[in-house]
Amino acid sequence: MKWLKQHYEAWLIALARKILIDRNVARSAVVSRRDNNDMWAMAERLKQIESRIKTAYKHI
């Protein structure tokens, strides 16, 4: 059960990361360059968190 919960939570984080990455646009009237860069950085951090959750924090 614990494994399933870990992978479900990791999947939710992966979904959030995908949403942030898909918002990455070169030029946009609604998203500033700074916000775009911030979303990209958040997505990278979420990827790291996702991998730690999947491995149950064994590789810290």
For each residue, the residues with C-beta under 8 A, 3 or more apart:
1: 4 5
2: 5 6
3: 6 7
4: 1 7 8
5: 1 2 8 9
6: 2 3 9 10 53 54 56
7: 3 4 10 11 54
8: 4 5 11 12
9: 5 6 12 13 53
10: 6 7 13 14 50 51 53 54
11: 7 8 14 15
12: 8 9 15 16
13: 9 10 16 17 46 49 50 53
14: 10 11 17 18 46 50
15: 11 12 18 19
16: 12 13 19 20 46
17: 13 14 20 21 43 46 47 50
18: 14 15 21 22
19: 15 16 22 23
20: 16 17 23 24 39 40 42 43 46
21: 17 18 24 39 40 43
22: 18 19
23: 19 20 31 36 39
24: 20 21 36 39 40 43
25: 28 31 36
26:
27:
28: 25 31 36
29:
30:
31: 23 25 28 35 36 39
32: 35 36
33: 36 37
34: 37 38
35: 31 32 38 39
36: 23 24 25 28 31 32 33 39 40
37: 33 34 40 41
38: 34 35 41 42
39: 20 21 23 24 31 35 36 42 43
40: 20 21 24 36 37 43 44
41: 37 38 44 45
42: 20 38 39 45 46
43: 17 20 21 24 39 40 46 47
44: 40 41 47 48
45: 41 42 48 49
46: 13 14 16 17 20 42 43 49 50
47: 17 43 44 50 51
48: 44 45 51 52
49: 13 45 46 52 53
50: 10 13 14 17 46 47 53 54
51: 10 47 48 54 55
52: 48 49 55 57 59 60
53: 6 9 10 13 49 50 56 57
54: 6 7 10 50 51
55: 51 52 58 59
56: 6 53
57: 52 53 60
58: 55
59: 52 55
60: 52 57
